[in-house]
Amino acid sequence: MSGLFDALRGLLPPGLRPLSRTPPHPLLAAGREAFRHVDHDRPLAECRFTVLDTELTGLDPDRDEIVSIGAVRLEGLSIRPDQTFSRLVKPRRAMPKTSTLIHRITPSQVQDAADLAEVLPGFVEFLNGTLVVGHNVGLDMSFLNNACRECLGGSLRNPCLDTMRMAQIHRAEQWENYYDRYDLKVSYGLADLAAEFGLPRFPAHNALGDAMQTAYLFLYLVRKLKDGGIETLRDLFEAARSRRQRRRSRAFARLTCRRKASRNVSALFVDATRGGMRARGAARAGADFDMAGLWSYF
């Protein structure tokens, strides 16, 4: 019976498979223990970050796969180029040509690479005890957590910071009038932001290169948000929350004025505050994103 259950489980997409009945891998357990309690008043200069990026065969975590993982460590708000992780991963299915055109990783390059199940433990060990930073990090984490659930019996619990959301907050701080938020020339793509802010440039769509690029972007934004007043994890959270509260106050004021004209105002208010644009897969969009907070995953 257990053999039949395993066979049926293997037919389901990774995101729909039931959780393993076995305890999570010791590396995952250690990571969860490290972040059982997060000190939000800890200075950023005392925190250890891992900036990561993945290259993928597509954007669907249930069908597509990871073909490369890259990461670099930040300590004392400085990049540690001597502490990096970079591995190619052999996918289980044939790589689409469209993905090769983006990241330039060819089937021959990954033919002799290790499977994700072999690469993942070393990467999780590299992550352990560090906060995670990424650009549109939710996409990377969805793939990594699918893999962790399948191969290691659980999910990563490292708190994550998204530099795309940080860039949105920084740009909102620069608005001079109401119409600035509707600038159609705005882009939150990693390469575009690096060019706009005059940061050192690294090869695009290369996992380690993008991780290095994101690390420079993160350090730049930490020093720019709130006019350089970001010193702790709590300060980062407050920078996101203050922006979100201003939006909600304006929305509430508008809706209150219309209360007599509609009995569905409360439902609309919930939609207006809990809805919003999702940045998954598309970095270019109108600047007024829903800022639900910098922490993407716990």
VMD Tcl script that draws the C-alpha trace (Angstrom):
set ca {
  {0.00 0.00 0.00}
  {2.83 2.41 0.82}
  {4.35 1.76 -2.60}
  {1.06 2.68 -4.29}
  {0.81 5.85 -2.19}
  {4.35 6.89 -3.17}
  {3.61 6.22 -6.84}
  {0.44 8.35 -6.77}
  {2.21 11.08 -4.85}
  {4.92 11.20 -7.51}
  {2.32 11.96 -10.21}
  {1.22 15.17 -8.50}
  {2.94 18.52 -9.17}
  {5.39 19.40 -6.36}
  {3.16 22.17 -5.02}
  {0.18 19.81 -4.63}
  {1.96 16.87 -3.07}
  {1.07 16.05 0.52}
  {3.70 16.91 3.09}
  {6.12 14.18 3.96}
  {5.30 12.19 7.09}
  {8.96 12.03 8.01}
  {10.60 14.76 10.12}
  {12.26 17.57 8.14}
  {15.93 17.30 7.28}
  {18.25 18.31 10.17}
  {19.44 21.30 8.12}
  {15.89 22.61 7.84}
  {15.28 21.97 11.53}
  {18.42 23.96 12.38}
  {17.27 26.82 10.18}
  {13.87 26.93 11.84}
  {15.44 26.96 15.28}
  {17.73 29.83 14.30}
  {14.74 32.02 13.45}
  {12.28 30.86 16.06}
  {12.60 34.37 17.48}
  {13.66 37.35 15.34}
  {15.08 40.42 17.06}
  {13.65 43.27 14.98}
  {15.71 45.83 16.91}
  {18.99 44.24 15.94}
  {21.19 46.66 13.95}
  {21.51 45.73 10.29}
  {25.29 46.00 10.64}
  {25.17 43.03 13.02}
  {22.96 40.89 10.76}
  {24.16 38.26 8.30}
  {22.40 38.19 4.95}
  {22.49 35.79 2.03}
  {21.60 37.40 -1.29}
  {20.36 34.77 -3.72}
  {19.11 34.29 -7.25}
  {17.93 31.32 -9.30}
  {17.79 30.70 -13.02}
  {14.71 28.77 -14.12}
  {13.19 26.95 -17.07}
  {10.03 29.05 -16.63}
  {7.95 30.97 -14.09}
  {5.57 28.24 -12.91}
  {6.86 26.61 -9.69}
  {4.64 23.57 -10.23}
  {5.90 22.78 -13.73}
  {9.24 24.49 -14.26}
  {12.60 23.80 -12.65}
  {15.74 25.40 -11.27}
  {18.83 25.17 -13.49}
  {21.20 27.38 -11.52}
  {21.56 28.78 -8.00}
  {23.81 31.67 -7.01}
  {24.30 33.45 -3.68}
  {26.68 35.80 -1.90}
  {27.04 36.69 1.78}
  {26.66 40.12 3.36}
  {28.18 40.79 6.77}
  {28.49 44.16 8.47}
  {26.59 45.64 5.50}
  {29.52 44.67 3.30}
  {29.70 42.16 0.46}
  {31.87 39.13 1.16}
  {33.05 37.96 -2.29}
  {34.97 35.14 -0.61}
  {31.68 33.62 0.60}
  {29.64 32.64 -2.45}
  {27.59 29.70 -3.70}
  {27.22 28.92 -7.40}
  {26.00 25.65 -8.89}
  {24.39 24.47 -12.10}
  {21.50 22.03 -11.67}
  {20.42 19.29 -14.02}
  {16.65 19.50 -14.65}
  {14.56 16.35 -14.87}
  {12.85 17.44 -18.09}
  {14.18 18.89 -21.34}
  {14.98 22.61 -21.14}
  {12.74 24.87 -23.23}
  {14.61 26.84 -25.85}
  {12.91 30.02 -24.67}
  {14.57 29.74 -21.26}
  {18.00 29.18 -22.82}
  {17.56 32.42 -24.79}
  {17.16 34.28 -21.48}
  {19.82 32.80 -19.20}
  {22.07 31.31 -21.91}
  {22.41 28.01 -20.04}
  {22.39 25.26 -22.65}
  {21.32 21.60 -22.24}
  {24.93 20.52 -22.77}
  {26.08 22.67 -19.82}
  {23.70 20.99 -17.38}
  {23.99 17.49 -18.81}
  {26.71 16.51 -16.34}
  {25.53 18.78 -13.51}
  {24.23 17.42 -10.21}
  {20.53 16.90 -9.58}
  {18.74 19.41 -7.38}
  {18.45 16.81 -4.62}
  {22.27 16.71 -4.47}
  {22.74 20.49 -4.63}
  {20.01 21.50 -2.19}
  {21.53 20.34 1.14}
  {24.71 22.33 0.54}
  {22.70 25.41 -0.37}
  {20.44 25.12 2.67}
  {23.53 24.81 4.84}
  {24.91 27.98 3.19}
  {21.64 29.79 3.99}
  {21.30 28.67 7.60}
  {21.35 31.40 10.22}
  {21.13 34.22 7.65}
  {18.39 36.55 6.47}
  {17.59 36.13 2.78}
  {17.61 38.97 0.24}
  {16.42 38.69 -3.35}
  {14.91 40.69 -6.20}
  {11.31 39.51 -6.53}
  {12.41 36.97 -3.94}
  {8.98 35.37 -3.67}
  {9.49 33.70 -7.05}
  {12.86 32.24 -6.04}
  {11.50 31.08 -2.69}
  {8.50 29.37 -4.26}
  {10.83 27.20 -6.37}
  {13.27 26.58 -3.53}
  {10.54 25.66 -1.06}
  {8.90 23.30 -3.53}
  {12.26 21.59 -3.88}
  {12.85 21.56 -0.12}
  {9.45 19.99 0.56}
  {10.11 17.30 -2.01}
  {13.75 16.54 -1.20}
  {14.16 17.52 2.45}
  {10.68 17.12 3.92}
  {9.98 20.76 4.81}
  {10.28 24.43 3.92}
  {12.83 27.15 4.54}
  {11.95 29.53 7.36}
  {14.54 32.26 6.76}
  {12.96 35.74 6.79}
  {13.26 37.31 3.34}
  {13.67 40.88 2.14}
  {12.61 41.88 -1.37}
  {14.71 44.57 -3.07}
  {11.94 45.12 -5.61}
  {9.60 46.24 -2.84}
  {12.36 48.32 -1.29}
  {12.89 50.05 -4.66}
  {9.16 50.79 -4.88}
  {9.25 52.42 -1.45}
  {12.34 54.44 -2.35}
  {10.73 55.65 -5.56}
  {7.55 56.60 -3.70}
  {9.67 58.74 -1.37}
  {10.88 60.68 -4.43}
  {7.42 61.52 -5.79}
  {6.93 65.26 -6.10}
  {3.29 65.27 -7.19}
  {0.28 62.98 -7.53}
  {0.97 62.05 -11.16}
  {4.51 60.76 -10.59}
  {3.08 57.39 -9.55}
  {1.66 56.89 -13.05}
  {4.95 57.31 -14.90}
  {4.87 54.56 -17.53}
  {8.64 54.72 -18.00}
  {9.22 53.31 -14.52}
  {10.89 49.90 -14.41}
  {11.73 47.72 -11.42}
  {13.87 45.32 -13.40}
  {17.18 44.58 -11.68}
  {19.37 45.77 -14.56}
  {17.28 48.92 -15.04}
  {17.53 49.84 -11.35}
  {21.28 49.23 -11.33}
  {21.70 51.52 -14.34}
  {19.42 54.19 -12.84}
  {21.30 54.26 -9.53}
  {24.76 54.05 -11.11}
  {25.68 50.75 -9.47}
  {28.46 48.38 -10.62}
  {27.13 46.10 -13.35}
  {27.25 42.31 -13.46}
  {26.19 39.79 -16.14}
  {22.39 39.67 -16.29}
  {20.51 36.37 -16.01}
  {23.48 34.70 -14.41}
  {22.55 33.42 -10.94}
  {25.71 34.54 -9.15}
  {25.94 37.74 -11.20}
  {22.34 38.66 -10.38}
  {22.95 37.85 -6.71}
  {25.92 40.25 -6.70}
  {23.83 42.88 -8.49}
  {21.05 42.48 -5.95}
  {23.54 42.78 -3.09}
  {24.73 46.17 -4.38}
  {21.11 47.27 -4.88}
  {20.18 46.22 -1.34}
  {23.07 48.14 0.22}
  {22.23 51.20 -1.89}
  {18.57 51.16 -0.86}
  {19.34 50.62 2.83}
  {21.41 53.80 2.75}
  {18.79 55.77 0.78}
  {15.49 54.83 2.44}
  {14.24 57.33 5.00}
  {17.16 59.63 4.13}
  {19.63 57.14 5.51}
  {17.72 56.57 8.73}
  {17.45 52.79 8.35}
  {19.48 51.12 11.08}
  {17.48 48.08 12.24}
  {15.15 45.44 10.85}
  {12.29 47.32 12.51}
  {13.23 50.47 10.61}
  {12.89 48.57 7.33}
  {9.46 47.30 8.35}
  {8.34 50.77 9.44}
  {9.49 52.23 6.12}
  {7.10 49.86 4.35}
  {4.28 50.27 6.86}
  {4.30 54.08 6.89}
  {3.88 54.09 3.12}
  {1.08 51.54 3.34}
  {-0.73 53.46 6.07}
  {-0.76 56.66 4.01}
  {-2.38 54.81 1.13}
  {-5.00 53.28 3.41}
  {-5.78 56.65 5.01}
  {-6.41 58.21 1.60}
  {-8.53 55.26 0.51}
  {-10.55 55.40 3.73}
  {-11.16 59.14 3.34}
  {-12.42 58.70 -0.21}
  {-14.66 55.78 0.67}
  {-16.10 57.47 3.75}
  {-17.29 60.36 1.61}
  {-19.15 57.90 -0.61}
  {-20.66 55.82 2.18}
  {-24.15 57.23 1.66}
  {-24.02 56.41 -2.04}
  {-23.17 52.74 -1.60}
  {-23.84 50.02 0.92}
  {-20.90 47.98 -0.33}
  {-18.23 50.41 0.77}
  {-16.87 48.10 3.46}
  {-16.35 45.28 0.95}
  {-14.67 47.68 -1.47}
  {-12.41 48.93 1.32}
  {-11.27 45.38 2.06}
  {-10.55 44.84 -1.62}
  {-8.67 48.11 -1.86}
  {-6.44 47.40 1.12}
  {-5.87 43.67 0.73}
  {-5.70 43.58 -3.03}
  {-3.00 45.13 -5.13}
  {-0.59 44.20 -7.85}
  {1.60 41.13 -7.59}
  {5.14 41.46 -8.85}
  {5.51 37.79 -9.80}
  {7.32 37.50 -13.09}
  {6.79 41.13 -14.15}
  {9.06 43.85 -12.83}
  {7.74 46.56 -15.12}
  {4.45 48.09 -13.99}
  {2.85 51.19 -12.53}
  {4.68 52.42 -9.46}
  {1.81 52.17 -6.97}
  {2.25 48.57 -5.82}
  {0.51 47.14 -2.79}
  {3.18 47.24 -0.10}
  {2.09 44.43 2.14}
  {5.41 44.56 3.98}
  {9.02 43.77 3.20}
  {8.94 40.33 4.82}
  {8.00 37.93 2.08}
  {8.22 34.63 3.97}
  {8.75 33.51 7.58}
}
mol new
graphics top color blue
foreach p $ca { graphics top sphere $p radius 0.5 }
foreach p [lrange $ca 0 end-1] q [lrange $ca 1 end] { graphics top cylinder $p $q radius 0.2 }
display resetview
